[in-house]
Amino acid sequence: MDYHRLRWASRRGMLELDLILEPFLENVYPTLTEEEQVLYQHLLESEDQDLFNWFLNKTVPKDESTARIVKVILKHTGMQ
């Protein structure tokens, strides 16, 4: 996925998610491994409410790969 599509996909319907995902994309995504970048791209296919719950540690993704990238995002945003 090209960067412009990623940027568009990182903009969500909830301001809270935008405040997490957009800075992550700008500052951390370029430093991720190729595998982690793919995990981030797949994460963007998730529903906003799921993302919101994961980032607030209300629930944990059932899929191990999704849980892994959520942890990476939380670590880099200082929310973990």
C-alpha positions as CSV (number, residue, x, y, z in Angstrom):
1,M,0.0,0.0,0.0
2,D,1.4,3.4,-0.9
3,Y,2.0,6.0,1.7
4,H,-0.9,8.3,0.6
5,R,-3.4,5.4,0.9
6,L,-2.0,4.5,4.3
7,R,-2.4,8.1,5.4
8,W,-5.9,8.2,4.2
9,A,-6.7,4.9,5.9
10,S,-5.2,6.1,9.1
11,R,-7.7,8.9,9.3
12,R,-10.7,7.5,11.1
13,G,-14.1,8.5,12.1
14,M,-13.0,9.2,15.7
15,L,-10.7,12.0,16.7
16,E,-9.2,9.8,19.4
17,L,-8.1,7.3,16.8
18,D,-6.7,10.0,14.5
19,L,-4.6,11.3,17.5
20,I,-3.1,7.9,17.8
21,L,-2.7,6.6,14.3
22,E,-1.7,9.7,12.3
23,P,1.4,10.5,14.5
24,F,2.3,6.8,14.6
25,L,2.2,6.6,10.8
26,E,4.3,9.8,10.5
27,N,6.9,9.0,13.1
28,V,7.1,5.3,13.7
29,Y,5.7,3.4,10.7
30,P,8.8,4.2,8.5
31,T,11.0,2.5,11.2
32,L,8.9,-0.7,11.4
33,T,10.0,-4.0,9.9
34,E,8.3,-5.0,6.7
35,E,6.3,-7.6,8.6
36,E,5.2,-5.0,11.1
37,Q,4.2,-2.6,8.3
38,V,2.0,-5.3,6.8
39,L,0.4,-5.9,10.3
40,Y,-0.3,-2.2,10.5
41,Q,-1.9,-2.2,7.1
42,H,-4.1,-5.1,8.1
43,L,-5.0,-3.4,11.4
44,L,-6.4,-0.5,9.4
45,E,-9.1,-2.9,8.1
46,S,-10.5,-3.1,11.6
47,E,-13.6,-1.3,12.9
48,D,-13.1,2.0,14.7
49,Q,-14.9,0.7,17.8
50,D,-12.5,-2.3,18.0
51,L,-9.5,0.0,17.5
52,F,-10.8,2.3,20.2
53,N,-11.2,-0.6,22.7
54,W,-7.8,-2.0,21.9
55,F,-6.0,1.2,22.3
56,L,-7.7,2.0,25.6
57,N,-6.9,-1.5,26.8
58,K,-10.6,-2.4,27.3
59,T,-10.2,-5.5,25.1
60,V,-7.4,-7.4,23.5
61,P,-7.5,-8.5,19.8
62,K,-8.2,-12.2,19.5
63,D,-5.8,-12.5,16.5
64,E,-2.2,-12.7,17.8
65,S,-0.8,-10.7,14.9
66,T,-3.2,-7.9,15.5
67,A,-2.5,-7.9,19.2
68,R,1.2,-7.6,18.3
69,I,0.9,-4.5,16.3
70,V,-1.5,-2.9,18.8
71,K,1.2,-3.4,21.4
72,V,3.8,-1.8,19.2
73,I,1.4,1.2,18.7
74,L,0.7,1.5,22.4
75,K,4.4,1.3,23.2
76,H,5.3,4.1,20.8
77,T,2.4,6.4,21.9
78,G,3.2,5.9,25.6
79,M,-0.2,4.4,26.3
80,Q,1.1,1.0,27.4
